[in-house]
């Protein structure tokens, strides 16, 4: 069974890093450094993938016998993930 607190923190940290890199990429692109912007987006994609993989593990656990009560921190983690995905789409 996945430790809920560790899983949630992993989502928050990785999604937050992805979001930050997306905004950094936007600034690089606005400055004309497209090569750097693309590299930052590639790096952001890696962090986003890690966050999404943990989210998938939690969903799989929830679908089985490892159900967890919904907590505010879980909602917060989902919010971070969705914000990072939106930042990526806008980049």
N, C-alpha and C positions, 0 to 999 in steps of 0.2 A: 504494500500500500504506500502511496506517495505521501510524504509529509506535506500537509497542506500549506503550512507557513513558508516552508522553503520553496514550494512550487509557485506560490503567489509572488514571493519576492523575486524569483527568477523571471517571471513574466514581467513584473514592473521594471526591473533593472534592464532587461534586454529590450523591451519595448521603448523604454525611455531613451536608451542609447540609440536605437534606430531612429526615433523621432528627432533627436538632436543632430544626428548625422544628416538627415534629410534637410533640415533647416540650414545646416552648414553648407550643404550642396547647393541649395538655392542661392545663398550668398555668394558662393564661388561662381555660379553660373552668371549671376548679375554682374559680377566683376569681370566676366569674360573668360574665366578659367574653366572651360567646359571639360577638359580632360580630368582635372581635379574633381569637378562636380560628379562626373560619372564614376570615378573611383570611390568617392564618398557614398554614392547611392549603392554601389556594389557591396560596400562594407555594411551599410544600413540593412540591406537585404539579408545578410547573414544573421544579424541580431534579431531581425523580425522573424526569421525562420526558427530561431531558437525559442523565442517567446511563443510562437504558434505551435511548435512541437509540444511544449509543456501544456499549453491550453488543450491540445488534443488528448494528451495523457489524462488530464483531469476529467475531460468529457467521457473518455472511455471508462475511467474508474467510476464515474457517476452513473454510467449506464449499467454497470454491474452491481456487485454487492458492496462496493466501497463508497456509498453515498456520503456526502459531506453536507452539513447545513450551510446554507448561503450566508455569507458574512459580508460586512461592509468592505473589508479588505479584498475579498474576491471580486466584488463589483468594481472596486478601484483598479484592480489589476486588469479587468476587462476593458475599462475605460482607457487605460494607458495603451493597451494593445490596439484598440480601435482608433485612437488618436494617431498612433504611429502609422497604422495602415493608411489613414487618410492623408497624413503628411507625405507618405511615399507616393500616393496617387497624384498629389498636387505637385510633386517635384519633377 
